[in-house]
Amino acid sequence: MKLNDLTISKAIIEEYRKKLLDSLSVDVCIVGGGPAGMMASYMIAKAGYKVNLYERKLSLGGGMWGGGMMFNKIVLQEESKAILDAFNVKLTEYEKGYYVADSIATVGALAYNASNAGVNVFNLISVEDLKVNRANEVEGAVINWSSVGLANLHVDPITVGSKFLIDATGHACEVANIILKRIGKVLYTDNNEIMGEGSMNADRAESVIVGNTKEIYKNVYAAGMSANAIFGTNRMGPIFGGMLLSGKKAAELIIDRLGARTESLTVNQ
Ligand code: 48F
């Protein structure tokens, strides 16, 4: 078959345009395509809701690719084994309760399943602000090409509407920071601000991460490392079970509020 370069261009432009228009008003916007964001997006899409996943970088995966100190293996604990099994990620039991996975395979599996489940994935796009109404309620995300920010170009963003948002931006907790900047000290924390993450302590950090996964402001949730940073608890380093369980919990909380559309919510495909 003789290939036409212009047909290739047209196919990309038209299909991307469809995706953009389809994602203009959704149930959930997730900011950050690391493990927590990918996991949450997968669950929400599987439950039948419209979800956009924004990732600033070229690749989804956040801090997962690099394992610990660029050794591309990650550790997961017993509680998260079912999730990895559902995604067919090979696990090696290193010691009782400690599982090791290939970080590349894990990112690949999460990204593939999220995309296949119907998540509108937007890599290379950053959430630079929030859509806030007169009652100071968050109603969506303000997005721009990441390249605009990187090149420091003066280009205005566009707006997307959503009923709920998830801050899955990792250590930076960027959505929480935008709320503080735009709305004020209104976060649902002890001091109404970002409490700041504590030192590395995998045991403590992993034991509180799911509890810290909750609403941080009306209709805005935190998942993953941002949840621990916002609520002032520890970081955990290259153990990733908590990230997946946190993403799953954020999704379940939101699905509960949206009203579950599927009979049972499982990580199985
Ligand atoms: O940092 P990241 O992997 O967050 P996570 O899902 O997982 C944390 C772990 O990687 C690790 C850890 C646990 O073991 O401590 O650090 O909580 O992924 C966050 C993603 O969000 C993107 C960023 O590029 C990264 O890939 N991101 C951050 N801010 C924005 C954003 C933004 N404003 N718009 C779009 N993407």
Boltz pocket constraint, residues with backbone or C-beta under 6 A from the ligand:
constraints:
  - pocket:
      binder: B
      contacts: [[A, 31], [A, 32], [A, 33], [A, 34], [A, 35], [A, 36], [A, 37], [A, 54], [A, 55], [A, 56], [A, 57], [A, 59], [A, 60], [A, 61], [A, 62], [A, 63], [A, 64], [A, 125], [A, 126], [A, 127], [A, 128], [A, 168], [A, 169], [A, 170], [A, 171], [A, 172], [A, 174], [A, 223], [A, 224], [A, 225], [A, 226], [A, 235], [A, 236], [A, 237], [A, 238], [A, 239], [A, 240], [A, 243]]
      max_distance: 6.0
